[in-house]
Amino acid sequence: MTSPDGGETLVQGKSGLPIFVGAMSFAVKAVIDKSADTPPADGDVFVFNDPYDGGTHLNDFRLVRPLMRGGRVFVWLASVGHWLDVGGNVP
């Protein structure tokens, strides 16, 4: 979880590669900045892999989602995925 206004990390899971953890706040901040003119709605999910906005390399992507309370962003939830690990015949 990251802060609603600046994207600073508030809570981090116990497992994760340091490069993903370190870059995540930059990714969330990019979403906050790019959505400043159009505030996010409940259920919005931002998916991207821009290396200049908190990305690491082409096969990694970021998922950033606002968690809303009272119609405002309470915190941002963020995770990283790997394109090559998405899909397939086994969940």
N, C-alpha and C positions, 0 to 999 in steps of 0.2 A: 504494500500500500504506500502511496505517496501523498504528499500534502495537496490540498485542493487548489492552491494558488501558485506554488512554485515548483512542484514536482519533486521536492526533496523526499528521500526515502524515510518512511516512518516505521514500517515493519517489513522484515525480510525473512523468508523461509530459511530453514537451517541448511538446505542443500542448494547448490547453484554454483556455476562457474564464476569466478571473480570478474571476468570480462563482461558477463551478462549483467551482473549486479551493478557494476560500476557504470555501465552505459545506460542503464534503465532510466535513471532520473533525467538524462538528456533526452531520451525518447519521449517521456511523459511531458517534459517542458515544451518540446516541439509541438505536441498535440495541443497543449494549453495555448501556446502562442497562435497556432494556426486556426484554432476554433474561437478566438477572442471575439470575432465579429458575429458569429453564430453560436451561441451557447449550446453545449451538448444537451441532448435529451436522454431521459432514462431509456436504457436499452441500446444506446449507440455503442458501437465497437469500432475502433480505428485499427486497421491492419496495414502495416507498411514495412519496408525494408530499406529505407533510405540511409546510406552510410553516413551522410552528413547530419542526420537527425537521430543519433543514438544507435545506429545500426553497427554491425560488426563485419559481416561479409554477406555475399549475395544469397547464400542458402538460409540465413537466419531471418526471421521476421518478428515483428513486435505486435502484440495485441494490447491495446490500451482501452480501458472502459471506465466511464465515470460511475461511481456509486452515489446515488442521489438520496438526499433526505430533505424533506420540506421544499422540494422543487429546486434545490441547489446542490452543487457538487460537494459531497461530504469528504470523499477521498477518491483517488484514482487507483484502479486495479490494473496491474500490468504483468505481462508474462512474455516469454520468448519461445518461439517455436522454430522448427527446422523443416524446410519444405520437403526434404527427402524422407522425413519421418511421418508425413501426413498422407493418409489414405492407405491403400493396400487391402488385402483380404482378411487381415486379422486386426481387431480393434486394439 
